[in-house]
Amino acid sequence: MKPLLEIENLTANFVQGSRQEGVIHGIDLCIYPNQTVALVGESGSGKSVTAQSIMRLYPRGTVTYPEGEIRFKGQDLLSMETDKLRQVRGNKIGMIFQEPMSSLNPLHTIEKQVSEVFFTHQKLSLAAARKRTLELLARVGLRDPEKRLKAFPHELSGGERQRVMIAQALANDPELLIADEPTTALDVTIQAQILELIKSLQLSMNMAVLFITHDLGIVRRIADQVAVMQAGKVVETNKTQTIFSAPQHPYTRELLASEPDAEPLKSQENIPAVVSLKNLNVWFPIKKGILQRTQAYIKAVNNVALQVKQGQSLGLVGESGSGKTTLGKALLKLEKSTGEIWFKERPLHRLKERAIKPLRKQMQLIFQDPYGSLSPRMSVAQIISEGLEIHRVGDRQSRLERTMAVMREVGLDPDHRHRYPHQFSGGQRQRIALARALILEPAFLILDEPTSSLDRAIQFKIVALLKKLQAKHGFTYLFISHDLKVVKSLCHDIVIMKDGKIVEFGPASEIFTRPKKAYTQKLMATAFDH
């Protein structure tokens, strides 16, 4: 059998003015029809650069390929003419991107963005395209697809946006699907469904899959072959079973040993609350008709009450679309709400923006999608130090010193402070977002999936860093996540949300060992079955 895709001795450099910096160093990779190859490695190892090079997605002049070839069905994609390449992209090769918010057009509805694939490649009518769009959205698990057709990307949760991306990639039945961290924004139950969907489509369509991930549990479940990348090189390639049972390279053994098995942290009683919510509601009106009258409401957050104890971490867990992120935004008065919001005994729900602004320094938010929240026109140093300038903290030299120090704290090289966000991997961008929040040393931090795009080894280094900072400075965290293994290692108390309501609340030790509700039991079983 001939390979579908062959990467041979590929070298890639980022272009920075007159300088070129090597990011991929002579890699070889081979994918056969109906085969799933997993590409694994830590953030910045070159996984996403490899994927985007296959599709030639980097702007002209930003990346060079001094050596090597990328052959699809025997044709070199690197030397292919643009018009011919367009017929391959989206038609023969589909791609699911890591960060859906930066890949979906914020000005277009979901229907328009998915239907566009059918108009461009299949020349379908409007009615036929709508029918296929609804079928695809239903297959990837988007709830109420008919109601979501007219929605814009910002009106969907992170997991829902990721499912729209998957639908787009699968629209034309590609021969090769490149999946760049396609399940990082999904909760464990939907993640399992998406993996089963990709596997079933692969079998029915004779489709090959290049699956880029940091989650070794996923690799074991879905991949036939594994290629391990480190520092721009493929250090080991083998069958999945052999990689897990007899890894050869020291780095592969390090990755396999990075899965934690920590006991939940002990919740402390009789500690004052930094944040308290009472009867919090965030309802989005559904308007219909010529006069756009409100017919019903989407109850994203419905009558929620909770407390976040001082110096403790509260884990907020639930499926995509359960209301976790909306609750976090409402707490910071970034989303309109009704009910009571208390921060250090100050009633935020009664204060106007002018009175809330001085408190912003004490309350920081790390967004789920780092690329969408980092300005592409600002260097990393400017992004991280921006908060110091806004709040007039220190002089120029002290800000630079603090910026470099916090970059070291989160595992970034200070020498890279003059780079721009697009020159970093998804995991590195998440660390930039973390540094930007930590530089102000806030009393309260909302972390919205802050480790979702990081490989396991780096995830728990970040968690260890968050614990260290909490012990040193007394930070209080609201940790929003679908990854129960990360939540277990960081949080003292747990809140389980479903459909905008709190299903279960209690100390982490009780929730993880003796969950009372059937929904919580299902989440735990799915998260820890591999």
N, C-alpha and C positions, 0 to 999 in steps of 0.2 A: 504493500500500500504506500502511495506517495504522500509525503507530508502536505498538509493544507497550508501551514505557515512555517517558514524557516527563518530564523534570525541567526546570521553567521558573522562572528567576529565584529559585532557592532560597537562602535565607539561614538559617543556623543559629547559635545562641549556646549556649555552656555556661553553666549557672547556678551561681554560687558565692555562696551566701548572698543578699545584696541586690544583688550585682553580676552582670552578664552579659558574657561575653567572646565576641566573634565568631570563629567557626572556619570558616564557609563564607560566601562573600560573592557572592550573586547568580549562581549557576552555572546553565548550561543544558546539557542532555545528552539525546540521543534515541537509542533502541535499537529496531530493527525486528525482526520475526520472522526467525529463522534467521541473525541477524547476531551477530558477535562484536565487541564494543567493548572495547578495552583502556583502562583508566584508569591513567595512570602519573604519577609525581612522587615527590619525596623524602619521607622520613618526616616526618609532621606537616603535610603539605600539605592534608589533608582527605579523602583517598581512602576510608579506612575509615569515617569519619563519614558520608560520602555513602552508602556501601553500607548501613550500619546504619540510616540514616534512611529508606531505601526500605522496609525491613522494620519500621520503628518499634520498634527493639529497646532503645532507651535507656529507663531507668526514668522514670516520670512525674515531672516537675518538674526533671529534670537537664538537659534540652535544650529550647530554645524555637525556633520557626520563625516569625519576624516577617513574612517575605515568602515568596512562591513556592508552587508546587504540585509534587507528585509523582503523576503520573497513570499508572495501570496499566490498559490497555485502556479508557481514557477516564475511569476513576474515580479520584478524588483519594484517595490512601492516607493523607494527613495528616489528613483530616477523616472518614475511614471509622470506623464503629463497631467496637468491639473484637471482638464476635462474628463480624462479617463479615470482619474483618482476619485472624482465626484460620483462616478457610477459604482465604485467599490464601497465608498463610505455610506453607511446607512442602508445600503442595499445588500452587499455581500458580507460586510463586516458591521456589526452593530456594537454600540458602546454605552455602558451605564457608567456615568461619572460619579466621582466620590462626593461632590458637593452640589446637590441639586439646585439650591437657591441661586448659585452663581451660573448655573447652566440653563435654567428655565428663564424665559423672557418675562420680566415683571409686568409688562404692559399688555400681555396677551392672555386670554383665558386658557384653561386646561384643554378644552375642546379644540381650540384653534391650533395649539401647539402639537397635540397628538395627531389631529387630522392632517396637518401640514405634511407629515410623512407620507400619507396615502395620496395626497394631491401631487406631490413632487415625484414619487417613484412609481405609483400605480395608476395615476390619472383617474381616481375614483370620483363619482359624483358626490355632492354634498350629503345626500341621504345615505349613500353607501358608506362614506367615510365616517359619518356619525354612528352608524350601526357597528362598524368595526371598532371604533373608539370605545363605545360602551362595552363591547365584548372584552376588549383588552383590559380596560380599567377594572372590570369585574374579576377577571382572571388573576390580576395581581393583588386582589384583596382590598381595593378601595371601596369603602362603605358608601352606599347611596350614590353610585356613579352618575346617575341622571341629574341629581341635585348639584353635583360638583362640576358639571360640564362648563358652567358659566363662572366658576370660581377662578380667582387669580392665585398665583403661587403663594403670595404672602398670607392667603386665607386658609392655607393647609398647614398641617403640622409637618415637622421634618420627615417623619416616616411616610406620610402621605405623599409628600413631594418626591421622595425616593421611588415610590411605587409608580408615579407618573413617568419618571425617567425610565424605569424598567419597561413600561408599556411602549414608550417611544422606541427603545432599542430593539424590541422584539417585533415591531409592527410589520417589517418586511421579510420575516422568516430568514434571518441572516445565516450564512454558512459558518461564520465565526462570531461568537459573542465575547466581547471584552468587558468583563465586569470588574470595575475598579472600586473595591470596598462597597458592594451594592447593598449590604445589609447593616452597615454601621449605625444608621439612624433608626433601625427597626427594633421593636421590642422582641423578646425571645419567641413568643408564640407566632407572630407574623414572620419573623426571620425563618423559622422552621418551614412555614408555608411557602415562602419565596424560594427557598432552597429546593423544596420538592417540586415547585413549579419549573424552575430552571432545569432540573434533572429530567422531568417528564417531557419538556419541550425538546431537550437535547436528544432524547430517545426517538421521539416522533418525527423530528426534523433532520436527524443525522447531523446535528449541529455540534461544532467544537466550541469549547469554552476556555478562555484564558481568565482565570479567577484570581484577582489580586486581593489579598486579605492579610490581616495580622492575627486573625482568630484561628488558632490551631484546631479548635473543636470543629469549625466549619471545614477546614482542610481535610480532616479525617473522614468527614461524612460525605464530601462531594467529589474529591479529586482522585484521579487515576495516577497522576504523576505530579511530583512536587519539585520546583526549582527554588533554591534558597539563595537570596541575594544579600550581600553585605558590601557596603561602600562602593557601589557601582559595579560589582562583579558577581557572577553566579558561582557560588562556592561549592554547591552540591546539587546534583540532580539524580532523582531515583524514583522508584515506585513508592506510592504513599505508604504502604505497609512497611516497606524497608526503612523509609525515613523515620517512622515512629518506633520501630523495633530495634533498628541497628544504625543510628545516625553516625556518619563518619567524621564530619567536620566539627571542630570545637564550637563554632558559632551555632550550628544546628542543635547541638546538645544543650547549649545555653538557652536557646529559644524554647525547647521542650521542657526545660527545668524551671521556666519562669511562671508557670501557672501556680497561683497561690492557694493555700489551704488554711487561711487564717480564721480564728474564732471571731464572732461578732464583738464589737466594742461594747463595754458595759455602760448603760445609760445611768446618769446620775440624777437623783431626785432633789427636790427643794432648791433648784437653781432658778434664778430670775430669767424671764423670757426677754430676749432682745426684740423679737418680732411676735406679735399676736394678731391673728385674724379672727373676726367674728362675723358670721352670716355673709361671707363674701360671695358676690355673684358677678359673673361676666356673661351677659346674654347678647348674642348677635341677632339682629332682626332679619327675618326673611321677608323681602318685599316683592310683591307681584302686581301685575296690572299696569295700565297706563299711568295711573296716579301713584304707583309705587307705594301702596299701602302695606303696612306690616300685617302679614298673615300668621306668622308663627315666629318662634325664636330657636336658635341653636344655643343650648345652655352649656357653654364651654366650661364654666365654673359655676356650680350650683350649691349655694348655701354651705360653703366650706368654713370650718373653724379649726385652727391649729395654732401651736406655739413652737418657736424655735428657741431652744435654751442657749443662754450665753456660754460661749466657748465650746459648744457641742455641734455635731453635724446631724442634720435631719435629712434622711434620704426620701425623695419623692419619686415613687415608682408607679408605672402604669403603661398601658399600651399607647402606641402612637395615636394622637387624637383624643386622649383621655382628659386633656386640659392642663397638663403639667406646666408647659411653657407659658400658657396664657395666665395661669395662676402666678407664676414668677414675675411676669411683666406687670400684672395688676398690683402685686405687692409693692413694686417700685414706682407705682403711679405712671407706668408707661402704657397702660391699657385702662380704658374707662371701666369703672366698676361701681357697685353699690355694696354697702356693708362697712365694717370697721377695719382699719389697718393701723396698728399701733407699732411704732418704732421707738424703742427706749422711752416708753410711756408718752410719746408724742403722737397725737392723732393725725396721721397723714391724710386721712379721709376728709378732714376739716380744713387742711392747709391749702393755700393757693400755691401755684408753681413758684412764685417769688420766694415764699417761705421754705419751700422744699429744696430749692437749689443748693443752699449751703450744706444740706444733709447728704447730697449726692456723693460727696467725697467719702462718706462713711458707709455708703451702700454701693457696691459694684456688681456688675453682671458680666458673666462670660457667656457669650452666645454659642449656640450649637454649631452654627456654620461660620467658622473663622474667616473664610475668604470673603464672604459677603459683608462682614463687619470691619474688615481692614481696608483702608483707603489704598487703591492701587497707585496713587500718585505720591504717597508718602513713604519715606524710607522706614525701616524697622525702628531706628532710633527716634525718629519723629513720632511714630505711632505710639511707642511705649512711653515717651516722655510728655505726650500731649496733655495728660491729666495734670502733671506738675505745673505746666504752663498756665492752664486754665484756672487752676486754684492758686497760682502764684506762690508755688513752693520752691524755695531756694533760688540760687543764681544759675547762670548757664553752665558753669563748671561743675557745680554740685549735682545738677540735673544729669549731666553726662556721666558722672561717676555713679550715680544711683541707677541710671539706665544700664550701664555695663554690669553692675553688681546683680541686678535682678535678672538680667539675661543669663548670667552664670547660674543663678539659683534654679532657673527652670530648664537648664540644659542646653542653652543656645550659646554659640561662640560670639563673644562681643566684637570680634573682628568682622563679623558679618552684619554689623549694625547699619551699614550703608546700602545694603541690598533692599530690594522691594519684595512685597508678598509673593508675587508670581514666581520668584526664584527659590521658594521654599516648598517642601513637601506639605501635604495636608496636616501631618502630625506636628511639623515644625511651626506651621501657622497657628495651630492650636496653642502651642507654647508661647507664641508671641502675644496672643490674646490673653493668656494667663498672666504674663509679665505686665501687660498694660493695666490689668486690674490690681495686681499685687503692689505695684509701685507706690500707690497712694496709702498702703497699709490700712485698708478699710476695716471697720468693726464687723461688717456683715457682707458676705459674698454669696451671690446666687450663681451656682455653677450649672449651666444647662448643657448636659452631655459633654463635659470638658475633655473627656478622654476617649470619645467614641471613635476618633480617627487615628488613634495611636495603637501601635502594636503592644502586645501583652507586657513585654519586658519594660517598655517605656511607660505604659499605663501605671504600673505599680511603683515606678520611680516617682511619677507625678503625685500619686496618692501618698507615698512616703513624704514627699516634699510638703504636701498640704497638711499632713499630720504634724510635721516638724514646725511649720509656720503657725499652726493653730496652738501648739504647745508653747511656742515662744511669744506670740503676740496676743493670744486669746481670741483669735478670729472665730466667728460664728458662720457656719456654712448651711445653706439650703442646697442640697446636691440632687439635681434632677437627672435621672438616668433610667435606662431600661436594662442596663447591665448589672444584674444582681450580684455577680461576683465582685465587681468593683464597689458596689454599695455596701456589701458585707464587710469589706476590708476598711471602710472609711467611716461609716455612719453609726451613731449611737442609738438613734430612734428612726423608725420607718413609717411612712404614710403610703398606703396603697390607694391609687385613684383609678376610677373607671367611669366613663361617661360623665365627667365633670363632678363626680361625687367621691367622698372618701369612703372606701370600702372597709379598710382596717387600719388601725393606728396602734403603735406600741413600741416598746424597747426592741432593738434589733435582735437581741438574744432570743426573745420570745417569737418574733415574727419568723425568723429563720428556722427555729427548731420546732415550734408548735403553732403554725398558722391556723387560725380559727375558721376563716371563710374559704369556701370552695374555690373562689377565683384566685385567692392568694396561694392556695395549695397547688393549683394548676400552674401558676407562674413559677413557683419554686421547682416543681417537677420538671418543667421544660428547661429551665435555666441550668439545672445541675445534673442533667441526664447524660452529659458527655464530658 
